[in-house]
């Protein structure tokens, strides 16, 4: 299959510009060979003196049409790979009539005038100056002519589908008309100018026969098909489009996802109905605006790459073409609704009771909510639903079920702390990606220290998070500590409204909950920092001072490091009097992921280390990362009250010779 | 040069050649031939040189960005000129002149060319293409609007032909 530069969205690349130049060379050469470097010859058609324009033009149209039809029929290229201009009947009738007047006045059209200038014709040069001026006038008058520019816009429309004919049949008739015109043109030339050199010649007979045979052959190849808009090809097209959507999906949005995002009142989401105004007036998705395809580019210019723009029509062909054309103009935030309006109605608005297959309770509830919202366009706009408080107190773990129910609600922010690659491949819809390492850095010579509150607040502001938001952190695999490290950042800011998704992303996936690849729409916030909230981070002086007291120091590094058998630092071993509890002991594998062990099991294990819930505890590891997990487990899962965190950990302790070490 | 210039190519064969170039454009670029877009972008560039801030704020040219000339159809227009030049030199058909009937003045012929140019330039923006982009390319794709545009060119042309016939009278 041929992939064109348009299909690859690479028409703006230097390669494309160079190839366009080469094709232009061939174009100019062909025009000049045909004698179109002469205005007298071009204008000849309007006085029946010289019908070359008709002969050359019709032959070229028929040749390219036959060539393209055969290449498509052979399966070498798909029509989606070719840019199809929209039909805007009103504008093209008025434009065509005016263009004809300009053509006969000047004897030139834009392409031939370029060849005319190359042939030394001063009138061609003057024509080109005029045409440039005409374009400038158009630009200046555009605000006034805009309605005319979009008058009769019908999107991509094939003549054969408009006439209800098959593509092969239409192409055959079109070729017969062309051949008829050739004979007519020769006859007229003979009568008017005494030329008509090819009238009844063997050449014209053979040429006519060749065209008719070739176009008749097309009947056999594509006669049954009625093109992308037709009914016969429709099922196949949709299936193919659907498969592609599943494969790449980057320019599609599923009806369910759109419904959720519209109901949630997502800021910056613009849904555009590109159907004719009459159909829009009949029914449209609540909140959708009506913009004809011809005006999309102008309409969306100010919103280029801001927020998500979703186009829908009855099918997917028109929005897909429009999306491609917008993508050529640099719009990267335009999506099309999978399966169009019909698909949306089937998937989201068809009552659960009318469906062929029974739907689960939770889905039925969703359908009812969607119907409530979309079927009553006159109802007052939905007030954004506030996120509800989870059953467990925060900070803590929250269930996937709770997150699914609250997704998209006001005041909920989801932060995905997995690798960016994993995030790009799919994430909880609306989740913000955050590299957990970005909350730490070098502070006064100590590496990988949690950043000061001011810096953390600035980061959260850039992510659009407010101090009042409920934040859910999503980890994957056994990387709970990535979530707890980011959790420490929230702790430092006194932001208690945060939770970690119990079971992580794997549980979310295993339960077949929604995912997406779209980036969230974020407006910067002004996170208000509470600078004095961190009373739990301690430094080496505090640890040293409490060594002789009753404070329990828990070293959560794997046992080998605790005993000094293994070491990555200057000195191995541990802080005198510290006890060891490997952080990984708190996790239970769930197959492909991991979650926090059952609370009773953990409570029993920790009660042997720490006598009571209010005993003073200091937790450390090498860099503070692993310790953040134990801190979370002890404080927020088990409810220990006096837990502190020695962030600098063994990295600092081992590197300071004055601090005591026990082997 | 008129004496030793070659005869034009057989129009049907020239048409086949043109059709094959168009087909190549479909298969390589995924878009057909065009000329008026290149001219309009030249207009946007020229207007931008004179009134830089203004053009960026207009609804039509504005969306073409800082550098309207970096577009494939601009390069195609340059190619068209060069290809025409190559062929014209090869055929001995280069002569600096104003093409017109002997009895018609050069000044009036140039005024008609200018007026026709302004109308054609304007109309091709309105119809989103000219003889190349709509009539030729769109018709080969069997697009409804393009075929209607093609018919309307001839209706408009024949309707106005009588009024401007004198420019070709010898």
Interface residues (C-beta under 8 A of the other chain):
Chain A: X2 X4 X5 X6 X7 X11 X12 X16 X17 X18 X19 X20 X21 X22 X23 X24 X25 X26 X27 X28 X29 X30 X31 X32 X33 X34 X35 X37 X38 X39 X40 X41 X43 X45 X46 X47 X52 X55 X56 X57 X58 X59 X60 X61 X62 X63 X64 X65 X67 X68 X71 X77 X81 X82 X83 X84 X85 X86 X87 X88 X89 X91 X92 X93 X94 X95 X96 X97 X98 X99 X100 X101 X102 X103 X104 X105 X106 X107 X108 X109 X110 X111 X112 X113 X114 X115 X116 X117 X118 X119 X120 X121 X122 X123 X124 X126 X127 X128 X129 X130 X131 X132 X133 X134 X135 X136 X137 X138 X139 X140 X142 X143 X145 X146 X148 X149 X154 X156 X157 X158 X159 X160 X162 X167 X170 X171 X174 X182 X198 X203 X204 X207 X294 X297 X298 X301 X329 X330
Chain B: X8 X9 X10 X11 X12 X14 X15 X16 X17 X18 X19 X20 X21 X22 X23 X24 X25 X26 X27 X28 X29 X30 X31 X32 X33 X35 X36 X38 X39 X40 X42 X43 X44 X46 X47 X55 X58 X59 X60 X61 X62 X63 X65 X70 X71 X72 X73 X75 X76 X77 X78 X79 X80 X81 X82 X83 X84 X85 X86 X87 X88 X91 X93 X94 X95 X96 X97 X98 X99 X100 X109 X110 X112 X113 X114 X115 X116 X117 X118 X119 X120 X121 X122 X123 X124 X125 X126 X127 X128 X129 X130 X131 X132 X133 X134 X135 X136 X137 X138 X139 X140 X141 X142 X143 X144 X145 X146 X147 X148 X149 X150 X151 X152 X153 X154 X155 X156 X157 X158 X159 X160 X161 X164 X165 X167 X168
